[in-house]
Amino acid sequence: MYGLIGKMTAVAGQRSALIALLLDAVERMPGCYSYIVAEDTADADAIWITEVWDSKDSHARSLTLPEVKAAIAKARPLIAGFADGVTTTPVGGHGLVKVTG
Amino acid sequence: MYGLIGKMTAVAGQRSALIALLLDAVERMPGCYSYIVAEDTADADAIWITEVWDSKDSHARSLTLPEVKAAIAKARPLIAGFADGVTTTPVGGHGLVKVTG
């Protein structure tokens, strides 16, 4: 499996709008096992995204899906930056539910 | 919801043994929505644990379950340290599957 953990910072006041866009296509990304969006409790503009995919390729392919591309285009003006990105190899746990499509 | 993201470092050479212990009780923790264990791709001793719970209380209660306490006791000698811990408020996504019990 292929995993990503990263922090996204929204333009001030736009975190909720950005989160809504991030969640828009979340159940329709083939090869996705987990994609969880969370608010940082200490920073009112920060969002944590933790992802698990069956492969790096599935993640890359998701970024080419028309509805994901549309969401990214809408989200871009609401994003101030990225930080603390980590690539992982998930090995197990609870809540891994593969999306097929 | 209540979320945790953190990095655990294993004693050199003990990462796989530590991961096995972390995964041991994972499907039997009431209130858990997601608990994913991943290897860091850049550090052979590092493990990332990302968790989602219905409440902070459910997380705290899980640490008192006999089988979780037993796993922690076995894991302790294999843990070299913790870092990069973040508390979050998860708001949605794919792969949130509540354990009841």
N, CA and C atoms of all chains as a GROMACS GRO file, in nm:
protein
  606
    1MET      N    1   0.084  -0.119   0.000
    1MET     CA    2   0.000   0.000   0.000
    1MET      C    3   0.088   0.125   0.000
    2TYR      N    4   0.026   0.235  -0.035
    2TYR     CA    5   0.095   0.363  -0.048
    2TYR      C    6   0.021   0.465   0.038
    3GLY      N    7   0.093   0.535   0.123
    3GLY     CA    8   0.028   0.628   0.215
    3GLY      C    9   0.085   0.768   0.209
    4LEU      N   10   0.001   0.863   0.239
    4LEU     CA   11   0.042   1.003   0.246
    4LEU      C   12  -0.016   1.065   0.372
    5ILE      N   13   0.065   1.144   0.440
    5ILE     CA   14   0.019   1.223   0.554
    5ILE      C   15   0.067   1.365   0.528
    6GLY      N   16  -0.022   1.462   0.532
    6GLY     CA   17   0.024   1.598   0.506
    6GLY      C   18  -0.068   1.703   0.563
    7LYS      N   19  -0.011   1.820   0.580
    7LYS     CA   20  -0.084   1.934   0.636
    7LYS      C   21  -0.103   2.038   0.526
    8MET      N   22  -0.226   2.082   0.512
    8MET     CA   23  -0.259   2.186   0.415
    8MET      C   24  -0.306   2.307   0.495
    9THR      N   25  -0.263   2.425   0.453
    9THR     CA   26  -0.311   2.546   0.520
    9THR      C   27  -0.402   2.622   0.425
   10ALA      N   28  -0.521   2.655   0.477
   10ALA     CA   29  -0.618   2.730   0.398
   10ALA      C   30  -0.590   2.879   0.408
   11VAL      N   31  -0.630   2.949   0.306
   11VAL     CA   32  -0.637   3.095   0.314
   11VAL      C   33  -0.726   3.129   0.434
   12ALA      N   34  -0.690   3.232   0.509
   12ALA     CA   35  -0.762   3.264   0.634
   12ALA      C   36  -0.913   3.269   0.613
   13GLY      N   37  -0.984   3.196   0.697
   13GLY     CA   38  -1.130   3.196   0.692
   13GLY      C   39  -1.191   3.100   0.592
   14GLN      N   40  -1.107   3.029   0.515
   14GLN     CA   41  -1.158   2.943   0.408
   14GLN      C   42  -1.144   2.794   0.438
   15ARG      N   43  -1.111   2.758   0.564
   15ARG     CA   44  -1.087   2.616   0.591
   15ARG      C   45  -1.210   2.530   0.564
   16SER      N   46  -1.327   2.572   0.609
   16SER     CA   47  -1.446   2.489   0.589
   16SER      C   48  -1.479   2.473   0.441
   17ALA      N   49  -1.466   2.580   0.365
   17ALA     CA   50  -1.494   2.573   0.221
   17ALA      C   51  -1.394   2.478   0.153
   18LEU      N   52  -1.268   2.485   0.196
   18LEU     CA   53  -1.166   2.398   0.137
   18LEU      C   54  -1.193   2.252   0.173
   19ILE      N   55  -1.229   2.226   0.297
   19ILE     CA   56  -1.259   2.089   0.339
   19ILE      C   57  -1.376   2.032   0.258
   20ALA      N   58  -1.478   2.111   0.235
   20ALA     CA   59  -1.593   2.063   0.157
   20ALA      C   60  -1.548   2.018   0.018
   21LEU      N   61  -1.458   2.093  -0.043
   21LEU     CA   62  -1.407   2.055  -0.176
   21LEU      C   63  -1.323   1.927  -0.168
   22LEU      N   64  -1.242   1.916  -0.062
   22LEU     CA   65  -1.157   1.797  -0.047
   22LEU      C   66  -1.241   1.670  -0.032
   23LEU      N   67  -1.359   1.685   0.029
   23LEU     CA   68  -1.443   1.568   0.056
   23LEU      C   69  -1.537   1.535  -0.060
   24ASP      N   70  -1.541   1.622  -0.158
   24ASP     CA   71  -1.642   1.612  -0.263
   24ASP      C   72  -1.636   1.481  -0.342
   25ALA      N   73  -1.518   1.438  -0.380
   25ALA     CA   74  -1.506   1.322  -0.470
   25ALA      C   75  -1.456   1.197  -0.397
   26VAL      N   76  -1.462   1.201  -0.263
   26VAL     CA   77  -1.383   1.108  -0.184
   26VAL      C   78  -1.430   0.962  -0.194
   27GLU      N   79  -1.554   0.939  -0.226
   27GLU     CA   80  -1.602   0.800  -0.235
   27GLU      C   81  -1.591   0.744  -0.377
   28ARG      N   82  -1.530   0.820  -0.467
   28ARG     CA   83  -1.529   0.776  -0.607
   28ARG      C   84  -1.388   0.772  -0.664
   29MET      N   85  -1.290   0.733  -0.580
   29MET     CA   86  -1.152   0.727  -0.625
   29MET      C   87  -1.103   0.583  -0.619
   30PRO      N   88  -1.102   0.513  -0.734
   30PRO     CA   89  -1.062   0.371  -0.734
   30PRO      C   90  -0.924   0.349  -0.674
   31GLY      N   91  -0.912   0.243  -0.595
   31GLY     CA   92  -0.784   0.209  -0.534
   31GLY      C   93  -0.760   0.278  -0.401
   32CYS      N   94  -0.854   0.364  -0.360
   32CYS     CA   95  -0.839   0.434  -0.232
   32CYS      C   96  -0.889   0.346  -0.118
   33TYR      N   97  -0.807   0.327  -0.017
   33TYR     CA   98  -0.846   0.251   0.103
   33TYR      C   99  -0.893   0.341   0.216
   34SER      N  100  -0.836   0.461   0.222
   34SER     CA  101  -0.871   0.553   0.330
   34SER      C  102  -0.831   0.693   0.287
   35TYR      N  103  -0.918   0.790   0.318
   35TYR     CA  104  -0.888   0.930   0.285
   35TYR      C  105  -0.963   1.012   0.387
   36ILE      N  106  -0.892   1.059   0.488
   36ILE     CA  107  -0.955   1.124   0.602
   36ILE      C  108  -0.906   1.269   0.613
   37VAL      N  109  -1.003   1.357   0.627
   37VAL     CA  110  -0.974   1.500   0.637
   37VAL      C  111  -1.004   1.544   0.780
   38ALA      N  112  -0.909   1.616   0.840
   38ALA     CA  113  -0.924   1.655   0.981
   38ALA      C  114  -0.877   1.798   1.001
   39GLU      N  115  -0.946   1.868   1.089
   39GLU     CA  116  -0.903   2.001   1.128
   39GLU      C  117  -0.792   1.990   1.233
   40ASP      N  118  -0.691   2.073   1.222
   40ASP     CA  119  -0.590   2.085   1.327
   40ASP      C  120  -0.657   2.154   1.446
   41THR      N  121  -0.634   2.104   1.566
   41THR     CA  122  -0.700   2.165   1.682
   41THR      C  123  -0.627   2.290   1.730
   42ALA      N  124  -0.503   2.308   1.687
   42ALA     CA  125  -0.422   2.421   1.737
   42ALA      C  126  -0.409   2.535   1.637
   43ASP      N  127  -0.446   2.512   1.512
   43ASP     CA  128  -0.428   2.613   1.406
   43ASP      C  129  -0.558   2.622   1.326
   44ALA      N  130  -0.627   2.733   1.336
   44ALA     CA  131  -0.762   2.746   1.278
   44ALA      C  132  -0.764   2.740   1.126
   45ASP      N  133  -0.648   2.748   1.063
   45ASP     CA  134  -0.644   2.741   0.917
   45ASP      C  135  -0.589   2.608   0.865
   46ALA      N  136  -0.546   2.521   0.954
   46ALA     CA  137  -0.475   2.401   0.910
   46ALA      C  138  -0.565   2.278   0.900
   47ILE      N  139  -0.535   2.197   0.801
   47ILE     CA  140  -0.609   2.073   0.771
   47ILE      C  141  -0.507   1.961   0.757
   48TRP      N  142  -0.537   1.846   0.815
   48TRP     CA  143  -0.453   1.727   0.796
   48TRP      C  144  -0.527   1.630   0.704
   49ILE      N  145  -0.454   1.578   0.607
   49ILE     CA  146  -0.511   1.479   0.516
   49ILE      C  147  -0.426   1.353   0.527
   50THR      N  148  -0.491   1.242   0.560
   50THR     CA  149  -0.419   1.115   0.569
   50THR      C  150  -0.483   1.020   0.468
   51GLU      N  151  -0.398   0.959   0.385
   51GLU     CA  152  -0.448   0.880   0.273
   51GLU      C  153  -0.380   0.743   0.268
   52VAL      N  154  -0.457   0.642   0.225
   52VAL     CA  155  -0.402   0.510   0.197
   52VAL      C  156  -0.456   0.465   0.062
   53TRP      N  157  -0.366   0.422  -0.025
   53TRP     CA  158  -0.400   0.376  -0.160
   53TRP      C  159  -0.341   0.237  -0.182
   54ASP      N  160  -0.398   0.164  -0.278
   54ASP     CA  161  -0.339   0.033  -0.309
   54ASP      C  162  -0.203   0.049  -0.376
   55SER      N  163  -0.182   0.162  -0.443
   55SER     CA  164  -0.053   0.185  -0.509
   55SER      C  165  -0.035   0.334  -0.533
   56LYS      N  166   0.090   0.372  -0.555
   56LYS     CA  167   0.122   0.511  -0.592
   56LYS      C  168   0.052   0.548  -0.722
   57ASP      N  169   0.043   0.451  -0.814
   57ASP     CA  170  -0.024   0.475  -0.942
   57ASP      C  171  -0.171   0.512  -0.924
   58SER      N  172  -0.241   0.442  -0.834
   58SER     CA  173  -0.383   0.474  -0.813
   58SER      C  174  -0.398   0.616  -0.762
   59HIS      N  175  -0.308   0.656  -0.673
   59HIS     CA  176  -0.314   0.795  -0.624
   59HIS      C  177  -0.293   0.893  -0.740
   60ALA      N  178  -0.191   0.866  -0.822
   60ALA     CA  179  -0.163   0.956  -0.935
   60ALA      C  180  -0.283   0.960  -1.031
   61ARG      N  181  -0.343   0.843  -1.054
   61ARG     CA  182  -0.457   0.835  -1.146
   61ARG      C  183  -0.576   0.914  -1.091
   62SER      N  184  -0.593   0.912  -0.960
   62SER     CA  185  -0.708   0.984  -0.902
   62SER      C  186  -0.702   1.132  -0.936
   63LEU      N  187  -0.580   1.184  -0.946
   63LEU     CA  188  -0.564   1.328  -0.974
   63LEU      C  189  -0.603   1.364  -1.117
   64THR      N  190  -0.624   1.261  -1.200
   64THR     CA  191  -0.663   1.286  -1.339
   64THR      C  192  -0.813   1.267  -1.361
   65LEU      N  193  -0.886   1.220  -1.259
   65LEU     CA  194  -1.031   1.202  -1.274
   65LEU      C  195  -1.097   1.339  -1.292
   66PRO      N  196  -1.192   1.349  -1.387
   66PRO     CA  197  -1.253   1.479  -1.415
   66PRO      C  198  -1.308   1.548  -1.291
   67GLU      N  199  -1.378   1.472  -1.204
   67GLU     CA  200  -1.436   1.541  -1.088
   67GLU      C  201  -1.332   1.581  -0.985
   68VAL      N  202  -1.223   1.505  -0.978
   68VAL     CA  203  -1.114   1.544  -0.887
   68VAL      C  204  -1.042   1.667  -0.943
   69LYS      N  205  -1.019   1.666  -1.074
   69LYS     CA  206  -0.956   1.784  -1.136
   69LYS      C  207  -1.041   1.909  -1.115
   70ALA      N  208  -1.173   1.893  -1.126
   70ALA     CA  209  -1.263   2.008  -1.107
   70ALA      C  210  -1.255   2.058  -0.963
   71ALA      N  211  -1.250   1.963  -0.867
   71ALA     CA  212  -1.241   2.002  -0.726
   71ALA      C  213  -1.109   2.072  -0.698
   72ILE      N  214  -1.000   2.022  -0.758
   72ILE     CA  215  -0.868   2.084  -0.738
   72ILE      C  216  -0.869   2.228  -0.792
   73ALA      N  217  -0.930   2.246  -0.908
   73ALA     CA  218  -0.935   2.380  -0.968
   73ALA      C  219  -1.009   2.477  -0.876
   74LYS      N  220  -1.119   2.429  -0.817
   74LYS     CA  221  -1.195   2.516  -0.725
   74LYS      C  222  -1.118   2.538  -0.595
   75ALA      N  223  -1.042   2.437  -0.551
   75ALA     CA  224  -0.974   2.445  -0.422
   75ALA      C  225  -0.850   2.534  -0.428
   76ARG      N  226  -0.786   2.538  -0.541
   76ARG     CA  227  -0.654   2.602  -0.551
   76ARG      C  228  -0.651   2.744  -0.491
   77PRO      N  229  -0.750   2.829  -0.522
   77PRO     CA  230  -0.745   2.965  -0.465
   77PRO      C  231  -0.764   2.970  -0.314
   78LEU      N  232  -0.810   2.859  -0.256
   78LEU     CA  233  -0.835   2.856  -0.110
   78LEU      C  234  -0.716   2.801  -0.032
   79ILE      N  235  -0.612   2.754  -0.103
   79ILE     CA  236  -0.496   2.690  -0.040
   79ILE      C  237  -0.382   2.790  -0.023
   80ALA      N  238  -0.334   2.805   0.101
   80ALA     CA  239  -0.221   2.895   0.126
   80ALA      C  240  -0.088   2.820   0.121
   81GLY      N  241  -0.091   2.688   0.150
   81GLY     CA  242   0.035   2.615   0.146
   81GLY      C  243   0.024   2.472   0.195
   82PHE      N  244   0.135   2.400   0.181
   82PHE     CA  245   0.146   2.261   0.225
   82PHE      C  246   0.267   2.248   0.316
   83ALA      N  247   0.261   2.150   0.410
   83ALA     CA  248   0.376   2.128   0.497
   83ALA      C  249   0.373   1.987   0.554
   84ASP      N  250   0.486   1.947   0.612
   84ASP     CA  251   0.495   1.823   0.689
   84ASP      C  252   0.450   1.700   0.610
   85GLY      N  253   0.471   1.699   0.480
   85GLY     CA  254   0.430   1.584   0.400
   85GLY      C  255   0.520   1.464   0.422
   86VAL      N  256   0.458   1.349   0.442
   86VAL     CA  257   0.531   1.224   0.465
   86VAL      C  258   0.472   1.117   0.374
   87THR      N  259   0.559   1.036   0.316
   87THR     CA  260   0.514   0.920   0.239
   87THR      C  261   0.534   0.796   0.326
   88THR      N  262   0.432   0.710   0.329
   88THR     CA  263   0.441   0.591   0.412
   88THR      C  264   0.405   0.465   0.334
   89THR      N  265   0.434   0.352   0.397
   89THR     CA  266   0.387   0.222   0.348
   89THR      C  267   0.294   0.165   0.453
   90PRO      N  268   0.163   0.190   0.439
   90PRO     CA  269   0.070   0.135   0.538
   90PRO      C  270   0.075  -0.018   0.536
   91VAL      N  271   0.068  -0.076   0.655
   91VAL     CA  272   0.080  -0.221   0.664
   91VAL      C  273  -0.044  -0.287   0.725
   92GLY      N  274  -0.137  -0.211   0.779
   92GLY     CA  275  -0.257  -0.274   0.833
   92GLY      C  276  -0.329  -0.180   0.927
   93GLY      N  277  -0.437  -0.235   0.983
   93GLY     CA  278  -0.514  -0.157   1.078
   93GLY      C  279  -0.662  -0.171   1.055
   94HIS      N  280  -0.736  -0.079   1.114
   94HIS     CA  281  -0.881  -0.077   1.103
   94HIS      C  282  -0.922   0.042   1.016
   95GLY      N  283  -1.021   0.020   0.927
   95GLY     CA  284  -1.072   0.131   0.846
   95GLY      C  285  -1.011   0.136   0.707
   96LEU      N  286  -0.960   0.024   0.660
   96LEU     CA  287  -0.906   0.017   0.523
   96LEU      C  288  -1.014  -0.047   0.436
   97VAL      N  289  -1.079   0.033   0.353
   97VAL     CA  290  -1.196  -0.010   0.276
   97VAL      C  291  -1.174   0.029   0.131
   98LYS      N  292  -1.140  -0.069   0.048
   98LYS     CA  293  -1.099  -0.036  -0.088
   98LYS      C  294  -1.217   0.010  -0.175
   99VAL      N  295  -1.198   0.124  -0.240
   99VAL     CA  296  -1.294   0.173  -0.339
   99VAL      C  297  -1.262   0.105  -0.472
  100THR      N  298  -1.362   0.041  -0.530
  100THR     CA  299  -1.342  -0.017  -0.663
  100THR      C  300  -1.422   0.065  -0.762
  101GLY      N  301  -1.389   0.058  -0.887
  101GLY     CA  302  -1.462   0.141  -0.982
  101GLY      C  303  -1.411   0.117  -1.122
  102MET      N  304  -1.551   1.409   1.626
  102MET     CA  305  -1.454   1.300   1.626
  102MET      C  306  -1.322   1.351   1.684
  103TYR      N  307  -1.239   1.259   1.723
  103TYR     CA  308  -1.110   1.289   1.787
  103TYR      C  309  -1.002   1.214   1.710
  104GLY      N  310  -0.898   1.284   1.669
  104GLY     CA  311  -0.794   1.222   1.587
  104GLY      C  312  -0.656   1.240   1.644
  105LEU      N  313  -0.572   1.144   1.612
  105LEU     CA  314  -0.431   1.150   1.652
  105LEU      C  315  -0.345   1.110   1.533
  106ILE      N  316  -0.237   1.183   1.513
  106ILE     CA  317  -0.137   1.147   1.412
  106ILE      C  318  -0.004   1.152   1.485
  107GLY      N  319   0.074   1.044   1.478
  107GLY     CA  320   0.202   1.047   1.549
  107GLY      C  321   0.301   0.948   1.492
  108LYS      N  322   0.426   0.976   1.521
  108LYS     CA  323   0.537   0.892   1.475
  108LYS      C  324   0.597   0.822   1.595
  109MET      N  325   0.615   0.693   1.582
  109MET     CA  326   0.678   0.613   1.687
  109MET      C  327   0.808   0.558   1.629
  110THR      N  328   0.912   0.560   1.707
  110THR     CA  329   1.038   0.501   1.660
  110THR      C  330   1.065   0.373   1.738
  111ALA      N  331   1.092   0.266   1.663
  111ALA     CA  332   1.121   0.137   1.725
  111ALA      C  333   1.269   0.128   1.760
  112VAL      N  334   1.299   0.049   1.860
  112VAL     CA  335   1.437   0.008   1.885
  112VAL      C  336   1.488  -0.056   1.755
  113ALA      N  337   1.614  -0.028   1.719
  113ALA     CA  338   1.669  -0.074   1.591
  113ALA      C  339   1.639  -0.222   1.567
  114GLY      N  340   1.583  -0.250   1.450
  114GLY     CA  341   1.556  -0.388   1.412
  114GLY      C  342   1.426  -0.445   1.464
  115GLN      N  343   1.352  -0.368   1.541
  115GLN     CA  344   1.231  -0.421   1.606
  115GLN      C  345   1.102  -0.364   1.546
  116ARG      N  346   1.110  -0.293   1.433
  116ARG     CA  347   0.991  -0.230   1.379
  116ARG      C  348   0.879  -0.330   1.348
  117SER      N  349   0.913  -0.439   1.282
  117SER     CA  350   0.808  -0.536   1.244
  117SER      C  351   0.743  -0.598   1.367
  118ALA      N  352   0.824  -0.630   1.467
  118ALA     CA  353   0.769  -0.688   1.591
  118ALA      C  354   0.678  -0.588   1.660
  119LEU      N  355   0.718  -0.462   1.661
  119LEU     CA  356   0.637  -0.358   1.725
  119LEU      C  357   0.505  -0.338   1.649
  120ILE      N  358   0.512  -0.336   1.517
  120ILE     CA  359   0.390  -0.320   1.436
  120ILE      C  360   0.292  -0.434   1.464
  121ALA      N  361   0.343  -0.556   1.473
  121ALA     CA  362   0.254  -0.671   1.500
  121ALA      C  363   0.179  -0.650   1.631
  122LEU      N  364   0.247  -0.598   1.732
  122LEU     CA  365   0.181  -0.572   1.860
  122LEU      C  366   0.078  -0.460   1.848
  123LEU      N  367   0.112  -0.356   1.771
  123LEU     CA  368   0.019  -0.243   1.753
  123LEU      C  369  -0.110  -0.287   1.686
  124LEU      N  370  -0.098  -0.387   1.598
  124LEU     CA  371  -0.215  -0.430   1.520
  124LEU      C  372  -0.296  -0.538   1.592
  125ASP      N  373  -0.245  -0.585   1.703
  125ASP     CA  374  -0.302  -0.703   1.767
  125ASP      C  375  -0.448  -0.685   1.810
  126ALA      N  376  -0.479  -0.572   1.870
  126ALA     CA  377  -0.613  -0.554   1.928
  126ALA      C  378  -0.699  -0.458   1.846
  127VAL      N  379  -0.657  -0.432   1.723
  127VAL     CA  380  -0.708  -0.317   1.650
  127VAL      C  381  -0.856  -0.326   1.613
  128GLU      N  382  -0.909  -0.445   1.599
  128GLU     CA  383  -1.051  -0.456   1.561
  128GLU      C  384  -1.143  -0.467   1.683
  129ARG      N  385  -1.088  -0.449   1.801
  129ARG     CA  386  -1.170  -0.471   1.921
  129ARG      C  387  -1.167  -0.350   2.014
  130MET      N  388  -1.162  -0.230   1.955
  130MET     CA  389  -1.156  -0.109   2.036
  130MET      C  390  -1.282  -0.026   2.011
  131PRO      N  391  -1.382  -0.034   2.101
  131PRO     CA  392  -1.508   0.037   2.079
  131PRO      C  393  -1.488   0.187   2.061
  132GLY      N  394  -1.561   0.243   1.964
  132GLY     CA  395  -1.553   0.386   1.937
  132GLY      C  396  -1.444   0.424   1.838
  133CYS      N  397  -1.367   0.324   1.792
  133CYS     CA  398  -1.261   0.351   1.696
  133CYS      C  399  -1.318   0.352   1.554
  134TYR      N  400  -1.291   0.459   1.480
  134TYR     CA  401  -1.334   0.470   1.340
  134TYR      C  402  -1.223   0.432   1.243
  135SER      N  403  -1.100   0.454   1.283
  135SER     CA  404  -0.988   0.425   1.195
  135SER      C  405  -0.862   0.417   1.280
  136TYR      N  406  -0.777   0.318   1.249
  136TYR     CA  407  -0.650   0.303   1.322
  136TYR      C  408  -0.555   0.237   1.223
  137ILE      N  409  -0.469   0.318   1.163
  137ILE     CA  410  -0.385   0.268   1.054
  137ILE      C  411  -0.238   0.281   1.093
  138VAL      N  412  -0.167   0.172   1.072
  138VAL     CA  413  -0.025   0.165   1.106
  138VAL      C  414   0.054   0.160   0.975
  139ALA      N  415   0.154   0.247   0.964
  139ALA     CA  416   0.231   0.256   0.840
  139ALA      C  417   0.379   0.269   0.869
  140GLU      N  418   0.459   0.207   0.783
  140GLU     CA  419   0.603   0.225   0.791
  140GLU      C  420   0.644   0.357   0.725
  141ASP      N  421   0.736   0.428   0.786
  141ASP     CA  422   0.796   0.545   0.721
  141ASP      C  423   0.885   0.493   0.608
  142THR      N  424   0.877   0.556   0.491
  142THR     CA  425   0.957   0.506   0.378
  142THR      C  426   1.103   0.555   0.386
  143ALA      N  427   1.129   0.657   0.468
  143ALA     CA  428   1.263   0.717   0.472
  143ALA      C  429   1.343   0.676   0.596
  144ASP      N  430   1.277   0.618   0.696
  144ASP     CA  431   1.344   0.584   0.822
  144ASP      C  432   1.304   0.441   0.860
  145ALA      N  433   1.400   0.351   0.856
  145ALA     CA  434   1.372   0.207   0.872
  145ALA      C  435   1.321   0.170   1.011
  146ASP      N  436   1.331   0.263   1.105
  146ASP     CA  437   1.283   0.234   1.241
  146ASP      C  438   1.151   0.305   1.274
  147ALA      N  439   1.102   0.390   1.183
  147ALA     CA  440   0.987   0.476   1.216
  147ALA      C  441   0.854   0.418   1.169
  148ILE      N  442   0.753   0.444   1.250
  148ILE     CA  443   0.617   0.398   1.228
  148ILE      C  444   0.524   0.518   1.243
  149TRP      N  445   0.427   0.533   1.154
  149TRP     CA  446   0.325   0.635   1.168
  149TRP      C  447   0.194   0.569   1.209
  150ILE      N  448   0.129   0.627   1.307
  150ILE     CA  449   0.000   0.576   1.351
  150ILE      C  450  -0.101   0.689   1.336
  151THR      N  451  -0.206   0.665   1.260
  151THR     CA  452  -0.312   0.766   1.243
  151THR      C  453  -0.441   0.705   1.294
  152GLU      N  454  -0.508   0.780   1.382
  152GLU     CA  455  -0.624   0.727   1.452
  152GLU      C  456  -0.742   0.822   1.444
  153VAL      N  457  -0.862   0.766   1.436
  153VAL     CA  458  -0.986   0.844   1.448
  153VAL      C  459  -1.077   0.772   1.546
  154TRP      N  460  -1.128   0.848   1.643
  154TRP     CA  461  -1.217   0.795   1.746
  154TRP      C  462  -1.343   0.880   1.752
  155ASP      N  463  -1.452   0.821   1.806
  155ASP     CA  464  -1.573   0.902   1.821
  155ASP      C  465  -1.555   1.010   1.928
  156SER      N  466  -1.466   0.986   2.023
  156SER     CA  467  -1.440   1.084   2.128
  156SER      C  468  -1.304   1.060   2.190
  157LYS      N  469  -1.253   1.161   2.258
  157LYS     CA  470  -1.128   1.147   2.332
  157LYS      C  471  -1.144   1.041   2.442
  158ASP      N  472  -1.265   1.035   2.500
  158ASP     CA  473  -1.291   0.936   2.606
  158ASP      C  474  -1.277   0.794   2.554
  159SER      N  475  -1.329   0.768   2.433
  159SER     CA  476  -1.317   0.631   2.379
  159SER      C  477  -1.171   0.593   2.360
  160HIS      N  478  -1.090   0.690   2.316
  160HIS     CA  479  -0.948   0.660   2.302
  160HIS      C  480  -0.887   0.627   2.438
  161ALA      N  481  -0.917   0.710   2.536
  161ALA     CA  482  -0.862   0.688   2.670
  161ALA      C  483  -0.907   0.552   2.725
  162ARG      N  484  -1.036   0.520   2.701
  162ARG     CA  485  -1.090   0.393   2.751
  162ARG      C  486  -1.020   0.274   2.684
  163SER      N  487  -0.985   0.289   2.555
  163SER     CA  488  -0.920   0.177   2.485
  163SER      C  489  -0.790   0.138   2.553
  164LEU      N  490  -0.723   0.236   2.612
  164LEU     CA  491  -0.593   0.209   2.676
  164LEU      C  492  -0.608   0.130   2.806
  165THR      N  493  -0.733   0.117   2.852
  165THR     CA  494  -0.757   0.040   2.974
  165THR      C  495  -0.809  -0.101   2.945
  166LEU      N  496  -0.834  -0.133   2.818
  166LEU     CA  497  -0.881  -0.269   2.785
  166LEU      C  498  -0.770  -0.369   2.816
  167PRO      N  499  -0.805  -0.483   2.877
  167PRO     CA  500  -0.701  -0.580   2.916
  167PRO      C  501  -0.609  -0.620   2.801
  168GLU      N  502  -0.666  -0.645   2.680
  168GLU     CA  503  -0.578  -0.691   2.572
  168GLU      C  504  -0.491  -0.577   2.518
  169VAL      N  505  -0.542  -0.454   2.526
  169VAL     CA  506  -0.460  -0.339   2.484
  169VAL      C  507  -0.348  -0.316   2.587
  170LYS      N  508  -0.383  -0.326   2.715
  170LYS     CA  509  -0.280  -0.311   2.819
  170LYS      C  510  -0.171  -0.418   2.804
  171ALA      N  511  -0.213  -0.540   2.770
  171ALA     CA  512  -0.116  -0.648   2.752
  171ALA      C  513  -0.025  -0.618   2.632
  172ALA      N  514  -0.085  -0.568   2.523
  172ALA     CA  515  -0.005  -0.535   2.404
  172ALA      C  516   0.093  -0.422   2.435
  173ILE      N  517   0.047  -0.321   2.511
  173ILE     CA  518   0.135  -0.209   2.546
  173ILE      C  519   0.252  -0.258   2.631
  174ALA      N  520   0.224  -0.348   2.725
  174ALA     CA  521   0.332  -0.399   2.810
  174ALA      C  522   0.438  -0.471   2.727
  175LYS      N  523   0.390  -0.549   2.626
  175LYS     CA  524   0.486  -0.620   2.540
  175LYS      C  525   0.560  -0.523   2.447
  176ALA      N  526   0.489  -0.416   2.406
  176ALA     CA  527   0.548  -0.322   2.309
  176ALA      C  528   0.651  -0.230   2.372
  177ARG      N  529   0.632  -0.197   2.498
  177ARG     CA  530   0.714  -0.092   2.562
  177ARG      C  531   0.865  -0.112   2.541
  178PRO      N  532   0.919  -0.233   2.561
  178PRO     CA  533   1.065  -0.247   2.542
  178PRO      C  534   1.111  -0.230   2.398
  179LEU      N  535   1.015  -0.232   2.303
  179LEU     CA  536   1.052  -0.219   2.161
  179LEU      C  537   1.043  -0.075   2.111
  180ILE      N  538   0.996   0.017   2.197
  180ILE     CA  539   0.975   0.156   2.157
  180ILE      C  540   1.094   0.242   2.200
  181ALA      N  541   1.153   0.313   2.102
  181ALA     CA  542   1.264   0.404   2.133
  181ALA      C  543   1.215   0.546   2.160
  182GLY      N  544   1.101   0.583   2.100
  182GLY     CA  545   1.052   0.719   2.125
  182GLY      C  546   0.930   0.755   2.043
  183PHE      N  547   0.877   0.873   2.071
  183PHE     CA  548   0.762   0.928   2.000
  183PHE      C  549   0.798   1.068   1.949
  184ALA      N  550   0.732   1.109   1.838
  184ALA     CA  551   0.757   1.244   1.786
  184ALA      C  552   0.641   1.289   1.699
  185ASP      N  553   0.640   1.420   1.669
  185ASP     CA  554   0.547   1.475   1.570
  185ASP      C  555   0.402   1.444   1.600
  186GLY      N  556   0.366   1.434   1.729
  186GLY     CA  557   0.227   1.404   1.762
  186GLY      C  558   0.135   1.524   1.740
  187VAL      N  559   0.024   1.500   1.675
  187VAL     CA  560  -0.074   1.605   1.646
  187VAL      C  561  -0.211   1.555   1.687
  188THR      N  562  -0.291   1.642   1.748
  188THR     CA  563  -0.430   1.612   1.779
  188THR      C  564  -0.518   1.682   1.676
  189THR      N  565  -0.615   1.610   1.622
  189THR     CA  566  -0.700   1.667   1.518
  189THR      C  567  -0.848   1.646   1.551
  190THR      N  568  -0.930   1.716   1.476
  190THR     CA  569  -1.074   1.692   1.476
  190THR      C  570  -1.113   1.644   1.336
  191PRO      N  571  -1.118   1.511   1.317
  191PRO     CA  572  -1.155   1.460   1.184
  191PRO      C  573  -1.298   1.503   1.150
  192VAL      N  574  -1.319   1.540   1.023
  192VAL     CA  575  -1.451   1.590   0.984
  192VAL      C  576  -1.516   1.505   0.875
  193GLY      N  577  -1.444   1.412   0.816
  193GLY     CA  578  -1.508   1.327   0.716
  193GLY      C  579  -1.405   1.257   0.631
  194GLY      N  580  -1.457   1.184   0.533
  194GLY     CA  581  -1.368   1.115   0.442
  194GLY      C  582  -1.414   0.974   0.415
  195HIS      N  583  -1.324   0.896   0.360
  195HIS     CA  584  -1.351   0.756   0.328
  195HIS      C  585  -1.272   0.667   0.425
  196GLY      N  586  -1.337   0.558   0.472
  196GLY     CA  587  -1.266   0.464   0.558
  196GLY      C  588  -1.291   0.486   0.706
  197LEU      N  589  -1.402   0.552   0.738
  197LEU     CA  590  -1.440   0.571   0.879
  197LEU      C  591  -1.544   0.465   0.913
  198VAL      N  592  -1.506   0.366   0.990
  198VAL     CA  593  -1.589   0.248   1.015
  198VAL      C  594  -1.591   0.225   1.166
  199LYS      N  595  -1.702   0.261   1.228
  199LYS     CA  596  -1.704   0.258   1.375
  199LYS      C  597  -1.707   0.116   1.431
  200VAL      N  598  -1.617   0.088   1.524
  200VAL     CA  599  -1.616  -0.037   1.598
  200VAL      C  600  -1.714  -0.022   1.715
  201THR      N  601  -1.810  -0.115   1.725
  201THR     CA  602  -1.901  -0.112   1.840
  201THR      C  603  -1.866  -0.232   1.928
  202GLY      N  604  -1.903  -0.228   2.051
  202GLY     CA  605  -1.869  -0.341   2.137
  202GLY      C  606  -1.923  -0.320   2.276
   0.00000   0.00000   0.00000
